[in-house]
Structures are given as structure tokens and as C-alpha cells.
């Protein structure tokens, strides 16, 4: 397990020119890096190493709190995205990766879907305020299939929300041709995971 600076040094030693930083501990937690000034030293180190920070990998679940509706989970996550957008902008990163939400109960699927649509639209607007793209990764959540992913992006309908297509998630479902899936998602992709 490498902390942030040793991670950047290792990436440079391995010849990487760009990295995605995990937006939680032990890497770039908003609790440890609270404002733009707090990452300037980090950006200087990355620049010196010849490493570009391209993406901050956020961790969101816009369906959280189903059984505790009085707790503003979505608002807290939108604030998290805002903080990441500030840090991303200061680091020169162009993308914040997010997830939609964990959907665990079929009876709640439409409600979860609606929560994700509203939250993703707001989060995309927040990220746009800082000149950062919000990248939605299909991983294990609402909109994981190719059809669901396309439909979710269409319903959110925000120019600042783009796909971070994860073909592995589609492969695990075993229901889609990966080549066709990648071709279908390509015009909407900002980044992919292999």
C-alpha cells in the first residue's frame, strides 16, 4: 500500500505519464486536502516527476440512505463532488469518476433510478462550475448494463456527464458482445477501464 507521494514516484519510475488518483484515503481524501492550496505542493511534485493527474476517482452511492431518509446523503455526496472538483481543477485533472448508486431491491429500482438521475444531473453541474467533466462508471450499480447505461446518460441529459465505460462489468453479466458494447459507448466515453 503506497501513500500518495510514493504512489506518484512509483508511477514515474514505471514510466507512466498520467494517473488516476483515488479520492479517499490513503490517497486524496477531502479530509486531508481541504482546499486548492493544499494540493499545490502535490501538483508541483507530479509536474517534477512528469506525471499528469488526469482523473480523481470519486466514490458515490446516490441511493444511500433508503432507510434513513432524514440524513441528507445525496447532499453530502454532492458536496463531496464539489470538493473534488475544486481539487481536480487545482491539480489540472479534467475528470472526476463517480458511480450512480447501489440498487439492491427490485421493488426500489425505479426510485433508485430517479434518485440517481437527479443527483447525477446536479453533480454534473457542480463539476462543470470548475471546468471538470463528471465521468460515470458502470461498475455494479444502477445502469450497469450497456442498455441501462445509455438510458441513464440520456435521462440525466447533461452535457458535462460522460461515460467511463467499464467493459469488465458488462462481461460479468455475460449478456452483451463487448466489441459492440464498446462501439456503442465510444461516442459518449471520456475514459475507459481495462
Phi and psi restraints in degrees (value plus and minus 20) as a CYANA .aco file:
   2 UNK   PHI    -129.3   -89.3
   2 UNK   PSI     115.4   155.4
   3 UNK   PHI     -90.9   -50.9
   3 UNK   PSI     158.4   198.4
   4 UNK   PHI     -81.5   -41.5
   4 UNK   PSI     -72.9   -32.9
   5 UNK   PHI     -84.0   -44.0
   5 UNK   PSI     -68.6   -28.6
   6 UNK   PHI     -79.4   -39.4
   6 UNK   PSI     -52.7   -12.7
   7 UNK   PHI     -82.0   -42.0
   7 UNK   PSI     -66.8   -26.8
   8 UNK   PHI     -82.1   -42.1
   8 UNK   PSI     -61.3   -21.3
   9 UNK   PHI     -84.0   -44.0
   9 UNK   PSI     -61.7   -21.7
  10 UNK   PHI     -86.3   -46.3
  10 UNK   PSI     -61.7   -21.7
  11 UNK   PHI     -80.8   -40.8
  11 UNK   PSI     -62.5   -22.5
  12 UNK   PHI     -85.2   -45.2
  12 UNK   PSI     -62.4   -22.4
  13 UNK   PHI     -83.4   -43.4
  13 UNK   PSI     -51.2   -11.2
  14 UNK   PHI    -103.5   -63.5
  14 UNK   PSI     -23.6    16.4
  15 UNK   PHI      72.3   112.3
  15 UNK   PSI      -9.9    30.1
  16 UNK   PHI     -94.4   -54.4
  16 UNK   PSI     122.9   162.9
  17 UNK   PHI    -124.1   -84.1
  17 UNK   PSI     -32.4     7.6
  18 UNK   PHI    -168.1  -128.1
  18 UNK   PSI     131.9   171.9
  19 UNK   PHI    -160.3  -120.3
  19 UNK   PSI     140.1   180.1
  20 UNK   PHI    -129.1   -89.1
  20 UNK   PSI     108.0   148.0
  21 UNK   PHI    -119.5   -79.5
  21 UNK   PSI     115.8   155.8
  22 UNK   PHI     -90.9   -50.9
  22 UNK   PSI     106.0   146.0
  23 UNK   PHI    -111.2   -71.2
  23 UNK   PSI      34.9    74.9
  24 UNK   PHI    -183.0  -143.0
  24 UNK   PSI     150.7   190.7
  25 UNK   PHI     -86.3   -46.3
  25 UNK   PSI     122.3   162.3
  26 UNK   PHI    -111.4   -71.4
  26 UNK   PSI     -11.6    28.4
  27 UNK   PHI    -114.6   -74.6
  27 UNK   PSI    -127.1   -87.1
  28 UNK   PHI    -125.6   -85.6
  28 UNK   PSI      54.5    94.5
  29 UNK   PHI    -100.4   -60.4
  29 UNK   PSI     118.3   158.3
  30 UNK   PHI     -88.6   -48.6
  30 UNK   PSI     -31.8     8.2
  31 UNK   PHI     -99.0   -59.0
  31 UNK   PSI     -49.4    -9.4
  32 UNK   PHI    -115.0   -75.0
  32 UNK   PSI     -49.6    -9.6
  33 UNK   PHI    -140.4  -100.4
  33 UNK   PSI      76.5   116.5
  34 UNK   PHI    -116.4   -76.4
  34 UNK   PSI     -32.9     7.1
  35 UNK   PHI    -174.6  -134.6
  35 UNK   PSI     156.8   196.8
  36 UNK   PHI     -79.9   -39.9
  36 UNK   PSI     -59.9   -19.9
  37 UNK   PHI     -82.6   -42.6
  37 UNK   PSI     -50.3   -10.3
  38 UNK   PHI     -88.9   -48.9
  38 UNK   PSI     -36.6     3.4
  39 UNK   PHI    -126.5   -86.5
  39 UNK   PSI     -21.2    18.8
  40 UNK   PHI     -80.7   -40.7
  40 UNK   PSI     -61.9   -21.9
  41 UNK   PHI     -82.8   -42.8
  41 UNK   PSI     -58.2   -18.2
  42 UNK   PHI     -83.9   -43.9
  42 UNK   PSI     -62.1   -22.1
  43 UNK   PHI     -85.0   -45.0
  43 UNK   PSI     -58.7   -18.7
  44 UNK   PHI     -81.7   -41.7
  44 UNK   PSI     -61.8   -21.8
  45 UNK   PHI     -84.5   -44.5
  45 UNK   PSI     -66.4   -26.4
  46 UNK   PHI     -80.1   -40.1
  46 UNK   PSI     -64.4   -24.4
  47 UNK   PHI     -81.1   -41.1
  47 UNK   PSI     -63.5   -23.5
  48 UNK   PHI     -82.7   -42.7
  48 UNK   PSI     -55.1   -15.1
  49 UNK   PHI    -101.4   -61.4
  49 UNK   PSI     -27.4    12.6
  50 UNK   PHI      55.5    95.5
  50 UNK   PSI       7.0    47.0
  51 UNK   PHI    -129.4   -89.4
  51 UNK   PSI     108.8   148.8
  52 UNK   PHI    -119.6   -79.6
  52 UNK   PSI     109.3   149.3
  53 UNK   PHI    -103.7   -63.7
  53 UNK   PSI      92.7   132.7
  54 UNK   PHI    -115.7   -75.7
  54 UNK   PSI     -61.0   -21.0
  55 UNK   PHI    -157.0  -117.0
  55 UNK   PSI     121.3   161.3
  56 UNK   PHI    -124.1   -84.1
  56 UNK   PSI     102.9   142.9
  57 UNK   PHI    -107.8   -67.8
  57 UNK   PSI      77.0   117.0
  58 UNK   PHI    -100.6   -60.6
  58 UNK   PSI     140.0   180.0
  59 UNK   PHI    -146.1  -106.1
  59 UNK   PSI      86.1   126.1
  60 UNK   PHI    -146.6  -106.6
  60 UNK   PSI     135.0   175.0
  61 UNK   PHI    -166.5  -126.5
  61 UNK   PSI      71.5   111.5
  62 UNK   PHI     -95.1   -55.1
  62 UNK   PSI     -18.5    21.5
  63 UNK   PHI    -122.4   -82.4
  63 UNK   PSI     -20.0    20.0
  64 UNK   PHI     -81.0   -41.0
  64 UNK   PSI     128.5   168.5
  65 UNK   PHI      70.3   110.3
  65 UNK   PSI      -2.4    37.6
  66 UNK   PHI     -74.6   -34.6
  66 UNK   PSI     -57.2   -17.2
  67 UNK   PHI    -118.0   -78.0
  67 UNK   PSI     -16.5    23.5
  68 UNK   PHI    -157.7  -117.7
  68 UNK   PSI      45.5    85.5
  69 UNK   PHI     -81.8   -41.8
  69 UNK   PSI     -41.8    -1.8
  70 UNK   PHI     -94.9   -54.9
  70 UNK   PSI     -34.8     5.2
  71 UNK   PHI    -110.7   -70.7
  71 UNK   PSI     106.1   146.1
  72 UNK   PHI    -100.3   -60.3
  72 UNK   PSI      44.8    84.8
  73 UNK   PHI     -78.9   -38.9
  73 UNK   PSI     -63.4   -23.4
  74 UNK   PHI     -84.6   -44.6
  74 UNK   PSI     -63.4   -23.4
  75 UNK   PHI     -81.2   -41.2
  75 UNK   PSI     -60.3   -20.3
  76 UNK   PHI     -83.3   -43.3
  76 UNK   PSI     -59.0   -19.0
  77 UNK   PHI     -92.8   -52.8
  77 UNK   PSI     -54.3   -14.3
  78 UNK   PHI     -83.9   -43.9
  78 UNK   PSI     -59.9   -19.9
  79 UNK   PHI     -83.4   -43.4
  79 UNK   PSI     -61.1   -21.1
  80 UNK   PHI     -77.9   -37.9
  80 UNK   PSI     -66.0   -26.0
  81 UNK   PHI     -82.4   -42.4
  81 UNK   PSI     -60.5   -20.5
  82 UNK   PHI     -80.3   -40.3
  82 UNK   PSI     -65.5   -25.5
  83 UNK   PHI     -83.2   -43.2
  83 UNK   PSI     -61.8   -21.8
  84 UNK   PHI     -83.7   -43.7
  84 UNK   PSI     -58.1   -18.1
  85 UNK   PHI     -83.9   -43.9
  85 UNK   PSI     -60.1   -20.1
  86 UNK   PHI     -81.1   -41.1
  86 UNK   PSI     -66.9   -26.9
  87 UNK   PHI     -87.1   -47.1
  87 UNK   PSI     -61.0   -21.0
  88 UNK   PHI     -80.0   -40.0
  88 UNK   PSI     -65.7   -25.7
  89 UNK   PHI     -79.7   -39.7
  89 UNK   PSI     -64.2   -24.2
  90 UNK   PHI     -87.0   -47.0
  90 UNK   PSI     -50.5   -10.5
  91 UNK   PHI    -105.5   -65.5
  91 UNK   PSI     -29.5    10.5
  92 UNK   PHI      63.4   103.4
  92 UNK   PSI     -11.1    28.9
  93 UNK   PHI     -94.7   -54.7
  93 UNK   PSI     124.4   164.4
  94 UNK   PHI    -125.2   -85.2
  94 UNK   PSI     -29.1    10.9
  95 UNK   PHI    -156.4  -116.4
  95 UNK   PSI     120.4   160.4
  96 UNK   PHI    -136.8   -96.8
  96 UNK   PSI     102.6   142.6
  97 UNK   PHI    -105.2   -65.2
  97 UNK   PSI     115.3   155.3
  98 UNK   PHI    -154.4  -114.4
  98 UNK   PSI     144.9   184.9
  99 UNK   PHI    -129.3   -89.3
  99 UNK   PSI     141.8   181.8
 100 UNK   PHI     -99.7   -59.7
 100 UNK   PSI    -100.5   -60.5
 101 UNK   PHI    -191.9  -151.9
 101 UNK   PSI     133.6   173.6
 102 UNK   PHI    -101.5   -61.5
 102 UNK   PSI     100.0   140.0
 103 UNK   PHI    -127.2   -87.2
 103 UNK   PSI      92.6   132.6
 104 UNK   PHI    -132.2   -92.2
 104 UNK   PSI     -37.8     2.2
 105 UNK   PHI    -142.5  -102.5
 105 UNK   PSI     101.8   141.8
 106 UNK   PHI     -75.1   -35.1
 106 UNK   PSI     -57.9   -17.9
 107 UNK   PHI     -86.9   -46.9
 107 UNK   PSI     -38.3     1.7
 108 UNK   PHI    -123.8   -83.8
 108 UNK   PSI     -16.4    23.6
 109 UNK   PHI     -78.1   -38.1
 109 UNK   PSI     -67.3   -27.3
 110 UNK   PHI     -85.4   -45.4
 110 UNK   PSI     -59.2   -19.2
 111 UNK   PHI     -83.9   -43.9
 111 UNK   PSI     -63.9   -23.9
 112 UNK   PHI     -81.8   -41.8
 112 UNK   PSI     -63.9   -23.9
 113 UNK   PHI     -76.7   -36.7
 113 UNK   PSI     -69.9   -29.9
 114 UNK   PHI     -80.9   -40.9
 114 UNK   PSI     -62.0   -22.0
 115 UNK   PHI     -79.7   -39.7
 115 UNK   PSI     -63.8   -23.8
 116 UNK   PHI     -84.5   -44.5
 116 UNK   PSI     -62.4   -22.4
 117 UNK   PHI     -79.1   -39.1
 117 UNK   PSI     -70.4   -30.4
 118 UNK   PHI     -84.1   -44.1
 118 UNK   PSI     -65.9   -25.9
 119 UNK   PHI     -86.9   -46.9
 119 UNK   PSI     -62.8   -22.8
 120 UNK   PHI     -84.7   -44.7
 120 UNK   PSI     -58.1   -18.1
 121 UNK   PHI     -82.5   -42.5
 121 UNK   PSI     -64.9   -24.9
 122 UNK   PHI     -87.6   -47.6
 122 UNK   PSI     -63.0   -23.0
 123 UNK   PHI     -83.2   -43.2
 123 UNK   PSI     -58.2   -18.2
 124 UNK   PHI     -83.0   -43.0
 124 UNK   PSI     -59.7   -19.7
 125 UNK   PHI     -85.8   -45.8
 125 UNK   PSI     -60.9   -20.9
 126 UNK   PHI     -81.5   -41.5
 126 UNK   PSI     -67.4   -27.4
 127 UNK   PHI     -82.8   -42.8
 127 UNK   PSI     -59.3   -19.3
 128 UNK   PHI     -81.1   -41.1
 128 UNK   PSI     -54.0   -14.0
 129 UNK   PHI     -78.4   -38.4
 129 UNK   PSI     -42.7    -2.7
 130 UNK   PHI    -129.8   -89.8
 130 UNK   PSI     -10.5    29.5
 131 UNK   PHI      52.7    92.7
 131 UNK   PSI       8.0    48.0
 132 UNK   PHI    -139.6   -99.6
 132 UNK   PSI     117.9   157.9
 133 UNK   PHI    -102.5   -62.5
 133 UNK   PSI     119.3   159.3
 134 UNK   PHI    -113.3   -73.3
 134 UNK   PSI      99.0   139.0
 135 UNK   PHI    -124.9   -84.9
 135 UNK   PSI      99.7   139.7
 136 UNK   PHI    -113.8   -73.8
 136 UNK   PSI     100.8   140.8
 137 UNK   PHI    -119.7   -79.7
 137 UNK   PSI     108.6   148.6
 138 UNK   PHI    -100.7   -60.7
 138 UNK   PSI      98.0   138.0
 139 UNK   PHI    -151.8  -111.8
 139 UNK   PSI     -81.2   -41.2
 140 UNK   PHI    -179.3  -139.3
 140 UNK   PSI       8.5    48.5
 141 UNK   PHI    -156.8  -116.8
 141 UNK   PSI    -185.5  -145.5
 142 UNK   PHI     -78.5   -38.5
 142 UNK   PSI     104.6   144.6
 143 UNK   PHI      65.0   105.0
 143 UNK   PSI       7.8    47.8
 144 UNK   PHI     -93.8   -53.8
 144 UNK   PSI     -54.6   -14.6
 145 UNK   PHI     -92.3   -52.3
 145 UNK   PSI     142.6   182.6
 146 UNK   PHI     -80.8   -40.8
 146 UNK   PSI     -66.2   -26.2
 147 UNK   PHI     -82.4   -42.4
 147 UNK   PSI     -64.1   -24.1
 148 UNK   PHI     -85.1   -45.1
 148 UNK   PSI     -57.7   -17.7
 149 UNK   PHI     -84.6   -44.6
 149 UNK   PSI     -67.1   -27.1
 150 UNK   PHI     -81.2   -41.2
 150 UNK   PSI     -65.8   -25.8
 151 UNK   PHI     -82.7   -42.7
 151 UNK   PSI     -61.3   -21.3
 152 UNK   PHI     -84.2   -44.2
 152 UNK   PSI     -66.4   -26.4
 153 UNK   PHI     -80.3   -40.3
 153 UNK   PSI     -61.6   -21.6
 154 UNK   PHI     -83.4   -43.4
 154 UNK   PSI     -62.2   -22.2
 155 UNK   PHI     -91.7   -51.7
 155 UNK   PSI     -58.2   -18.2
 156 UNK   PHI     -82.6   -42.6
 156 UNK   PSI     -64.3   -24.3
 157 UNK   PHI      30.9    70.9
 157 UNK   PSI      33.1    73.1
 158 UNK   PHI    -141.8  -101.8
 158 UNK   PSI     109.0   149.0
 159 UNK   PHI     -83.9   -43.9
 159 UNK   PSI     -35.0     5.0
 160 UNK   PHI    -118.2   -78.2
 160 UNK   PSI     -13.4    26.6
 161 UNK   PHI    -127.8   -87.8
 161 UNK   PSI     101.5   141.5
 162 UNK   PHI    -148.1  -108.1
 162 UNK   PSI     145.0   185.0
 163 UNK   PHI    -104.2   -64.2
 163 UNK   PSI     118.2   158.2
 164 UNK   PHI    -134.0   -94.0
 164 UNK   PSI      62.2   102.2
 165 UNK   PHI     -87.8   -47.8
 165 UNK   PSI     106.0   146.0
 166 UNK   PHI    -131.1   -91.1
 166 UNK   PSI      76.5   116.5
 167 UNK   PHI     -84.2   -44.2
 167 UNK   PSI     -43.6    -3.6
 168 UNK   PHI     -82.7   -42.7
 168 UNK   PSI     -58.8   -18.8
 169 UNK   PHI     -84.8   -44.8
 169 UNK   PSI     -58.1   -18.1
 170 UNK   PHI     -89.8   -49.8
 170 UNK   PSI     -60.6   -20.6
 171 UNK   PHI     -81.5   -41.5
 171 UNK   PSI     -57.8   -17.8
 172 UNK   PHI     -83.2   -43.2
 172 UNK   PSI     -49.0    -9.0
 173 UNK   PHI     -95.0   -55.0
 173 UNK   PSI     -48.5    -8.5
 174 UNK   PHI      46.8    86.8
 174 UNK   PSI       2.1    42.1
 175 UNK   PHI    -133.4   -93.4
 175 UNK   PSI     -21.4    18.6
 176 UNK   PHI    -157.0  -117.0
 176 UNK   PSI     126.8   166.8
 177 UNK   PHI     -93.4   -53.4
 177 UNK   PSI     101.4   141.4
 178 UNK   PHI     -83.6   -43.6
 178 UNK   PSI     -57.5   -17.5
 179 UNK   PHI     -82.8   -42.8
 179 UNK   PSI     -67.9   -27.9
 180 UNK   PHI     -83.9   -43.9
 180 UNK   PSI     -59.3   -19.3
 181 UNK   PHI     -81.9   -41.9
 181 UNK   PSI     -65.2   -25.2
 182 UNK   PHI     -84.3   -44.3
 182 UNK   PSI     -61.2   -21.2
 183 UNK   PHI     -82.1   -42.1
 183 UNK   PSI     -60.5   -20.5
 184 UNK   PHI     -87.7   -47.7
 184 UNK   PSI     -56.8   -16.8
 185 UNK   PHI    -104.8   -64.8
 185 UNK   PSI     -40.9    -0.9
 186 UNK   PHI     -69.1   -29.1
 186 UNK   PSI     -66.0   -26.0
 187 UNK   PHI     -85.7   -45.7
 187 UNK   PSI     -36.8     3.2
 188 UNK   PHI    -122.7   -82.7
 188 UNK   PSI     -24.8    15.2
 189 UNK   PHI    -103.0   -63.0
 189 UNK   PSI     120.5   160.5
 190 UNK   PHI    -130.5   -90.5
 190 UNK   PSI     -43.0    -3.0
 191 UNK   PHI    -184.7  -144.7
 191 UNK   PSI     137.4   177.4
 192 UNK   PHI    -152.8  -112.8
 192 UNK   PSI     145.6   185.6
 193 UNK   PHI    -140.8  -100.8
 193 UNK   PSI     109.5   149.5
